[in-house]
Amino acid sequence: MFPYPSGTLHLGHLRVYTISDVLARFKRMQGYDVLHPIGWDAFGLPAENAAIERGVHPADWTLQNIEAMKQQMMEMGGRWSWDKEFRTCDPSFYKQTQRLFLMLYERGLAYQAESLVNWDPVDQTVLANEQVDANGHSWRSGAKVEQKMLKQWFLKIKEFQQPLLKDLDKLAENGRWPERVLAMQRNWIGRSVGTKLWFDLHKPGADESQPIPAAFDPVEVFTTRADTLLGVMYVALSLKHPIVQALAKEDEALRDFLERAKNFPPDSKEGYLLQGIEARNPIAEHVLDDTELAETVPIYVAPYVLDDYGSGAVMGVPAHDARDFAFWRQNQGTPVRRVIVAEPNTTPTSNPTPRDCETDKPMLEKGYVVSPDSGFNNLPSDQAIEAVVDRLQNNGKPVERSEHWRLRDWLVSRQRYWGTPIPIVHCSSCGPVPVLDNHLPVKLPDLPASYFHGKTGNPLAEDNEWKTTTCPKCKGPAERETDTMDTFMDSSWYFFRFLDPHDDNALVKPAIADKGMPVDVYVGGVEHAILHLLYARFISKFLATTKLWPSGSDVLGEPFKQLITQGMVHGRTYSDPATGRFLRPEEVDLSDESKPVIRGTDMAPRVSYEKMSKSKYNGVDPGVTIAKYGADATRAHMLFQAPISDVLEWDEQKITGVQRWLSKVLKLSQAFWWPEKELQKGFRPSHKLDIKVVTLLAKLREYGYLEAAPELRNKPFPYKTMEEELVAALKHSDAELLSKIQETIVSVTKSYSETYSLNTIISDLMTLTNTIWDTPHASICTPWFKWYATMHLLRMLAPIAPGVAEEGWHILHGKTNHNARDDGRNPLRAYTEAGAGPSIFIFGFPKADVNVLPLLNPKRVCVVQFDGKKKFETTIKPVPNSIPNVDSRGIQKCVLEQVLDTELGQKYFGALAGTWGVEWPLSVGQVFSAMPLGWSVRVVNRGQVINFVGPKK
């Protein structure tokens, strides 16, 4: 866990911490050496903004918040490796971050360059592309992001784009990473294979012999669909394209458009038609035999064209691109040219005017080319792409097969105080020079708290004493770099530091990295899919090429084996149905929670579940919930409400059901079902808690508690093995309880370790609890079986509800271990009624006795017939020995109920299946309610065959 110390835990924190804590506890119980670390992503803008607003030092604000959150975390029942704790704002940590930066710098992977950057005018700092949302706002402040030219530091993540993309396939194996996250990373890396084309520029009416200015060189376009070149109807340029910038100097209307475009939404289809300039379609002029193809097309300035996609220019094909279609509809509205059809030898439908035909849609899929040119007509799209390239090359036109990557180098400069200083010195003679290793860390200046109050900008740039230094190379005067690093730099490698947090000489010792990496299970929100996880993969892949992680290449430098992304937590929200205004808690009468009413009216509010926020008045303080219901009930309720990857709709009203269940578990732990005299006289817990069922039955036979199976009385031995006989000796309800124990261990173990279906674990444990509770006292052995069931139940519960499991464990053994206290070899000997004894967690997780399940749950094939004709066959349990052969009615009922409960049985006997040849509903039959009147049933050989006999016709 690596939280930002905001000061207060919310339910989202509680959910992710509970998930990781549960899995860590489970693995410890399985015998693994588990590292479940905790650290603090302590640098960042919120601390500095708090300092500006309140006049408090960022360090003081951060440390205060950490202490508050640690207290809250202690209350939630979690268990972390506190000896590995660190904070990124500690010089001992950011010294290593600076060392990592210098390693990248020495490899040529860190560089400084002038760049048009995303500028947050509120936080007064640069943002990476990944930190700007789809609406062009800052991910942190929410401000509208501006474009600004600054000299910035970058990391060459593009050098690793091939493995970053390719190795996603490895992470996808066996569902180790969610497909949603993989898709987000693939899209962000954004590899496109396509074609580079060049559109010559043309001035209508101009003398063709006159040279075109340099700014008007041919427009380079990248496209993945060169097969649609025949349908190009315009070219669109980005706002920053050199041609646009050149023309804007003389075109006032264009300048006005560019200014207005700063406030256009990201999906805007506004455009500006450039006057006096057109683009020539490279395939139109003496290349293609198509008199209908326009040689020149208009050129637009379009905000939807990205500066960093290709060269900042696209060819517009309205008939075969949804974005181009919408743009053309808004800016022209003339008929589009369709050049691709779904089937060969077909003519495209008429080309309606998009403005006038709302149902008209572009054809986006590949298909077959339609062209008067016989060399292109009917070519499949992929072949047409190659044909376009060949035709252009043969006619001396420039064309290239190319690939384009959306990924851009990682901008890591931030113009703020509260971050890791970049360890570079700027010298007028030597240029940028790395700080010497023995001079690390470059510490932040210790500014007074009052300095920050009301201040904006970068304090480091204004601190002349701090930034004035000596060049490490020539010893002349120099200045420190005043930018600090993006906080994602800290979180890109922190998991290595957890392995070796106190080594001052390196990020991590190589041997320790080889032993501890990659991380086995990473739990975090999907919001980190692009930012943190992509950067972490990049830095890990880099470290795998260094001596710090020698075996990193064996795992492709991937840092996280298994990724679990928990869903968000939504809170119950009340709003006015008339206005949509969110209602404050005091505005809603919840005296009857099932029927809320807006105070002062008789009107019911609209109830919904929304992302928790102050503006919606639906936030929940986990501390209050824990104080009211207890940590275990809160944890279990949170896990039970939804699968961990789904949105969790927090409903506190339902937590009482979990409370009742946990109370029931504690009641079972009191062994109330065991008569006191019988318990103290005869019960001796086994030395092995995971004793095999057959071994337990043999001991009970040895003690004289388990009688012989009924069929053995005065009969030859009819069983294949002694194990089969011991199981046959069980009462039916006892066998069902023993079976349920083992089935639950199998299911719960799989959910903990493979599917991570923590909600189904609670469901399974609830079912087992009820089975223990409801199992009748059928024999003198029943209390023994209930004891083993309760003992296993508590161990399976321990990762989720450690407090309840611990308490129940001590109660159970304090009451039932009387005959073990003098047995020096019995692991349960130390427990007393006063509560003494070791923790439940040292006894490990139950191991299923899977080999006994076929004996406890034998199956046999049952053939189902109608009037002697076979309909289907299925598997059922044998008729219990408690039903004798003379009880034909009991045998029929047992077999029929099982057949009806199977999938095939439900299909054939369903209410509308028509199996009986009568309409449903129908009158209850005389034999069984499942059959119509007049039908009867015959069972052969205790269930080998069941025959349904219809009425005589």
Secondary structure in CASP SS format (residue, H / E / C, confidence):
PFRMAT SS
TARGET T0000
AUTHOR 0000-0000-0000
METHOD secondary structure of the structure
MODEL  1
M C 1.00
F C 1.00
P C 1.00
Y C 1.00
P C 1.00
S C 1.00
G C 1.00
T C 1.00
L C 1.00
H C 1.00
L H 1.00
G H 1.00
H H 1.00
L H 1.00
R H 1.00
V H 1.00
Y H 1.00
T H 1.00
I H 1.00
S H 1.00
D H 1.00
V H 1.00
L H 1.00
A H 1.00
R H 1.00
F H 1.00
K H 1.00
R H 1.00
M H 1.00
Q C 1.00
G C 1.00
Y C 1.00
D C 1.00
V C 1.00
L C 1.00
H C 1.00
P E 1.00
I C 1.00
G C 1.00
W E 1.00
D C 1.00
A C 1.00
F C 1.00
G C 1.00
L H 1.00
P H 1.00
A H 1.00
E H 1.00
N H 1.00
A H 1.00
A H 1.00
I H 1.00
E H 1.00
R H 1.00
G C 1.00
V C 1.00
H C 1.00
P H 1.00
A H 1.00
D H 1.00
W H 1.00
T H 1.00
L H 1.00
Q H 1.00
N H 1.00
I H 1.00
E H 1.00
A H 1.00
M H 1.00
K H 1.00
Q H 1.00
Q H 1.00
M H 1.00
M H 1.00
E H 1.00
M C 1.00
G C 1.00
G C 1.00
R C 1.00
W C 1.00
S E 1.00
W H 1.00
D H 1.00
K H 1.00
E C 1.00
F C 1.00
R E 1.00
T C 1.00
C C 1.00
D C 1.00
P H 1.00
S H 1.00
F H 1.00
Y H 1.00
K H 1.00
Q H 1.00
T H 1.00
Q H 1.00
R H 1.00
L H 1.00
F H 1.00
L H 1.00
M H 1.00
L H 1.00
Y H 1.00
E H 1.00
R C 1.00
G C 1.00
L C 1.00
A E 1.00
Y E 1.00
Q E 1.00
A E 1.00
E E 1.00
S E 1.00
L E 1.00
V E 1.00
N E 1.00
W E 1.00
D E 1.00
P C 1.00
V C 1.00
D C 1.00
Q C 1.00
T E 1.00
V E 1.00
L E 1.00
A C 1.00
N H 1.00
E H 1.00
Q H 1.00
V E 1.00
D C 1.00
A C 1.00
N C 1.00
G C 1.00
H E 1.00
S E 1.00
W C 1.00
R C 1.00
S C 1.00
G C 1.00
A C 1.00
K E 1.00
V C 1.00
E E 1.00
Q E 1.00
K E 1.00
M E 1.00
L E 1.00
K E 1.00
Q E 1.00
W E 1.00
F E 1.00
L E 1.00
K C 1.00
I H 1.00
K H 1.00
E H 1.00
F H 1.00
Q H 1.00
Q H 1.00
P H 1.00
L H 1.00
L H 1.00
K H 1.00
D C 1.00
L H 1.00
D H 1.00
K H 1.00
L H 1.00
A H 1.00
E H 1.00
N H 1.00
G H 1.00
R C 1.00
W C 1.00
P C 1.00
E H 1.00
R H 1.00
V H 1.00
L H 1.00
A H 1.00
M H 1.00
Q H 1.00
R H 1.00
N H 1.00
W H 1.00
I H 1.00
G C 1.00
R E 1.00
S E 1.00
V E 1.00
G E 1.00
T E 1.00
K E 1.00
L E 1.00
W E 1.00
F E 1.00
D C 1.00
L E 1.00
H E 1.00
K C 1.00
P C 1.00
G C 1.00
A C 1.00
D C 1.00
E C 1.00
S C 1.00
Q C 1.00
P C 1.00
I C 1.00
P C 1.00
A H 1.00
A H 1.00
F H 1.00
D C 1.00
P C 1.00
V E 1.00
E E 1.00
V E 1.00
F E 1.00
T E 1.00
T C 1.00
R C 1.00
A H 1.00
D H 1.00
T H 1.00
L H 1.00
L H 1.00
G H 1.00
V C 1.00
M C 1.00
Y E 1.00
V E 1.00
A E 1.00
L E 1.00
S C 1.00
L C 1.00
K C 1.00
H C 1.00
P H 1.00
I H 1.00
V H 1.00
Q H 1.00
A H 1.00
L H 1.00
A H 1.00
K C 1.00
E C 1.00
D C 1.00
E H 1.00
A H 1.00
L H 1.00
R H 1.00
D H 1.00
F H 1.00
L H 1.00
E H 1.00
R H 1.00
A H 1.00
K C 1.00
N C 1.00
F C 1.00
P C 1.00
P C 1.00
D C 1.00
S C 1.00
K C 1.00
E C 1.00
G C 1.00
Y E 1.00
L E 1.00
L E 1.00
Q E 1.00
G E 1.00
I E 1.00
E E 1.00
A E 1.00
R E 1.00
N C 1.00
P C 1.00
I C 1.00
A C 1.00
E C 1.00
H C 1.00
V C 1.00
L C 1.00
D C 1.00
D C 1.00
T C 1.00
E C 1.00
L C 1.00
A C 1.00
E C 1.00
T E 1.00
V E 1.00
P E 1.00
I E 1.00
Y E 1.00
V E 1.00
A C 1.00
P C 1.00
Y C 1.00
V C 1.00
L C 1.00
D C 1.00
D C 1.00
Y C 1.00
G C 1.00
S C 1.00
G C 1.00
A E 1.00
V E 1.00
M E 1.00
G E 1.00
V C 1.00
P H 1.00
A H 1.00
H H 1.00
D C 1.00
A H 1.00
R H 1.00
D H 1.00
F H 1.00
A H 1.00
F H 1.00
W H 1.00
R H 1.00
Q H 1.00
N H 1.00
Q C 1.00
G C 1.00
T C 1.00
P C 1.00
V C 1.00
R C 1.00
R C 1.00
V C 1.00
I E 1.00
V E 1.00
A C 1.00
E C 1.00
P C 1.00
N C 1.00
T C 1.00
T C 1.00
P C 1.00
T C 1.00
S C 1.00
N C 1.00
P C 1.00
T C 1.00
P H 1.00
R H 1.00
D H 1.00
C C 1.00
E C 1.00
T C 1.00
D C 1.00
K C 1.00
P C 1.00
M C 1.00
L C 1.00
E C 1.00
K C 1.00
G C 1.00
Y E 1.00
V E 1.00
V C 1.00
S C 1.00
P C 1.00
D C 1.00
S C 1.00
G C 1.00
F C 1.00
N C 1.00
N C 1.00
L C 1.00
P E 1.00
S H 1.00
D H 1.00
Q H 1.00
A H 1.00
I H 1.00
E H 1.00
A H 1.00
V H 1.00
V H 1.00
D H 1.00
R H 1.00
L H 1.00
Q H 1.00
N H 1.00
N C 1.00
G C 1.00
K C 1.00
P C 1.00
V E 1.00
E E 1.00
R E 1.00
S E 1.00
E E 1.00
H E 1.00
W E 1.00
R C 1.00
L C 1.00
R C 1.00
D C 1.00
W E 1.00
L E 1.00
V C 1.00
S E 1.00
R E 1.00
Q C 1.00
R C 1.00
Y C 1.00
W C 1.00
G C 1.00
T C 1.00
P E 1.00
I C 1.00
P C 1.00
I E 1.00
V E 1.00
H E 1.00
C E 1.00
S C 1.00
S C 1.00
C C 1.00
G E 1.00
P E 1.00
V E 1.00
P E 1.00
V C 1.00
L C 1.00
D H 1.00
N H 1.00
H H 1.00
L C 1.00
P C 1.00
V C 1.00
K C 1.00
L C 1.00
P C 1.00
D C 1.00
L C 1.00
P C 1.00
A H 1.00
S H 1.00
Y H 1.00
F H 1.00
H C 1.00
G C 1.00
K C 1.00
T C 1.00
G C 1.00
N C 1.00
P H 1.00
L H 1.00
A H 1.00
E H 1.00
D C 1.00
N H 1.00
E H 1.00
W H 1.00
K H 1.00
T E 1.00
T E 1.00
T E 1.00
C C 1.00
P C 1.00
K C 1.00
C C 1.00
K C 1.00
G C 1.00
P E 1.00
A E 1.00
E E 1.00
R E 1.00
E C 1.00
T C 1.00
D C 1.00
T E 1.00
M E 1.00
D C 1.00
T H 1.00
F H 1.00
M H 1.00
D H 1.00
S H 1.00
S C 1.00
W C 1.00
Y H 1.00
F H 1.00
F H 1.00
R H 1.00
F H 1.00
L H 1.00
D C 1.00
P C 1.00
H C 1.00
D C 1.00
D C 1.00
N C 1.00
A C 1.00
L C 1.00
V C 1.00
K C 1.00
P H 1.00
A H 1.00
I H 1.00
A H 1.00
D H 1.00
K H 1.00
G H 1.00
M C 1.00
P C 1.00
V E 1.00
D E 1.00
V E 1.00
Y E 1.00
V E 1.00
G E 1.00
G E 1.00
V H 1.00
E H 1.00
H H 1.00
A C 1.00
I C 1.00
L H 1.00
H H 1.00
L H 1.00
L H 1.00
Y H 1.00
A H 1.00
R H 1.00
F H 1.00
I H 1.00
S H 1.00
K H 1.00
F H 1.00
L H 1.00
A C 1.00
T C 1.00
T C 1.00
K C 1.00
L C 1.00
W C 1.00
P H 1.00
S H 1.00
G H 1.00
S H 1.00
D H 1.00
V H 1.00
L C 1.00
G C 1.00
E C 1.00
P C 1.00
F E 1.00
K E 1.00
Q E 1.00
L E 1.00
I E 1.00
T E 1.00
Q E 1.00
G C 1.00
M C 1.00
V E 1.00
H E 1.00
G E 1.00
R E 1.00
T E 1.00
Y E 1.00
S E 1.00
D C 1.00
P C 1.00
A C 1.00
T C 1.00
G C 1.00
R C 1.00
F E 1.00
L C 1.00
R C 1.00
P H 1.00
E H 1.00
E H 1.00
V E 1.00
D E 1.00
L C 1.00
S C 1.00
D C 1.00
E C 1.00
S C 1.00
K C 1.00
P C 1.00
V E 1.00
I E 1.00
R C 1.00
G C 1.00
T C 1.00
D C 1.00
M C 1.00
A C 1.00
P C 1.00
R E 1.00
V E 1.00
S E 1.00
Y E 1.00
E E 1.00
K E 1.00
M C 1.00
S C 1.00
K H 1.00
S H 1.00
K H 1.00
Y C 1.00
N C 1.00
G C 1.00
V C 1.00
D C 1.00
P H 1.00
G H 1.00
V H 1.00
T H 1.00
I H 1.00
A H 1.00
K H 1.00
Y H 1.00
G C 1.00
A H 1.00
D H 1.00
A H 1.00
T H 1.00
R H 1.00
A H 1.00
H H 1.00
M H 1.00
L H 1.00
F H 1.00
Q C 1.00
A C 1.00
P C 1.00
I C 1.00
S C 1.00
D C 1.00
V C 1.00
L E 1.00
E E 1.00
W E 1.00
D C 1.00
E H 1.00
Q H 1.00
K H 1.00
I H 1.00
T H 1.00
G H 1.00
V H 1.00
Q H 1.00
R H 1.00
W H 1.00
L H 1.00
S H 1.00
K H 1.00
V H 1.00
L H 1.00
K H 1.00
L H 1.00
S H 1.00
Q C 1.00
A C 1.00
F C 1.00
W C 1.00
W C 1.00
P C 1.00
E H 1.00
K H 1.00
E H 1.00
L H 1.00
Q H 1.00
K H 1.00
G H 1.00
F C 1.00
R C 1.00
P C 1.00
S C 1.00
H C 1.00
K C 1.00
L C 1.00
D C 1.00
I C 1.00
K C 1.00
V H 1.00
V H 1.00
T H 1.00
L H 1.00
L H 1.00
A H 1.00
K H 1.00
L H 1.00
R H 1.00
E H 1.00
Y C 1.00
G C 1.00
Y C 1.00
L C 1.00
E C 1.00
A C 1.00
A C 1.00
P H 1.00
E H 1.00
L H 1.00
R C 1.00
N C 1.00
K C 1.00
P C 1.00
F C 1.00
P C 1.00
Y C 1.00
K C 1.00
T C 1.00
M H 1.00
E H 1.00
E H 1.00
E H 1.00
L H 1.00
V H 1.00
A H 1.00
A C 1.00
L C 1.00
K C 1.00
H H 1.00
S H 1.00
D H 1.00
A H 1.00
E H 1.00
L H 1.00
L H 1.00
S H 1.00
K H 1.00
I H 1.00
Q H 1.00
E H 1.00
T H 1.00
I H 1.00
V H 1.00
S H 1.00
V H 1.00
T H 1.00
K H 1.00
S H 1.00
Y H 1.00
S H 1.00
E H 1.00
T H 1.00
Y C 1.00
S C 1.00
L H 1.00
N H 1.00
T H 1.00
I H 1.00
I H 1.00
S H 1.00
D H 1.00
L H 1.00
M H 1.00
T H 1.00
L H 1.00
T H 1.00
N H 1.00
T H 1.00
I H 1.00
W H 1.00
D H 1.00
T C 1.00
P C 1.00
H C 1.00
A C 1.00
S C 1.00
I C 1.00
C C 1.00
T H 1.00
P H 1.00
W H 1.00
F H 1.00
K H 1.00
W H 1.00
Y H 1.00
A H 1.00
T H 1.00
M H 1.00
H H 1.00
L H 1.00
L H 1.00
R H 1.00
M H 1.00
L H 1.00
A C 1.00
P C 1.00
I C 1.00
A C 1.00
P H 1.00
G H 1.00
V H 1.00
A H 1.00
E H 1.00
E H 1.00
G H 1.00
W H 1.00
H H 1.00
I H 1.00
L H 1.00
H H 1.00
G H 1.00
K H 1.00
T H 1.00
N C 1.00
H H 1.00
N H 1.00
A H 1.00
R C 1.00
D C 1.00
D C 1.00
G C 1.00
R C 1.00
N C 1.00
P C 1.00
L C 1.00
R C 1.00
A C 1.00
Y C 1.00
T C 1.00
E C 1.00
A C 1.00
G C 1.00
A C 1.00
G C 1.00
P C 1.00
S C 1.00
I H 1.00
F H 1.00
I H 1.00
F H 1.00
G C 1.00
F C 1.00
P C 1.00
K C 1.00
A C 1.00
D C 1.00
V H 1.00
N H 1.00
V H 1.00
L H 1.00
P H 1.00
L H 1.00
L H 1.00
N C 1.00
P C 1.00
K C 1.00
R E 1.00
V E 1.00
C E 1.00
V E 1.00
V E 1.00
Q E 1.00
F E 1.00
D C 1.00
G C 1.00
K E 1.00
K E 1.00
K E 1.00
F E 1.00
E E 1.00
T E 1.00
T E 1.00
I E 1.00
K C 1.00
P C 1.00
V C 1.00
P C 1.00
N C 1.00
S C 1.00
I C 1.00
P C 1.00
N C 1.00
V C 1.00
D C 1.00
S H 1.00
R H 1.00
G H 1.00
I H 1.00
Q H 1.00
K H 1.00
C H 1.00
V H 1.00
L H 1.00
E H 1.00
Q H 1.00
V H 1.00
L H 1.00
D H 1.00
T C 1.00
E H 1.00
L H 1.00
G H 1.00
Q H 1.00
K H 1.00
Y H 1.00
F H 1.00
G C 1.00
A C 1.00
L C 1.00
A C 1.00
G C 1.00
T C 1.00
W C 1.00
G C 1.00
V C 1.00
E C 1.00
W C 1.00
P C 1.00
L C 1.00
S C 1.00
V C 1.00
G C 1.00
Q C 1.00
V C 1.00
F C 1.00
S C 1.00
A C 1.00
M C 1.00
P C 1.00
L C 1.00
G C 1.00
W C 1.00
S E 1.00
V E 1.00
R E 1.00
V E 1.00
V E 1.00
N C 1.00
R C 1.00
G C 1.00
Q C 1.00
V E 1.00
I E 1.00
N E 1.00
F E 1.00
V E 1.00
G C 1.00
P C 1.00
K C 1.00
K C 1.00
END
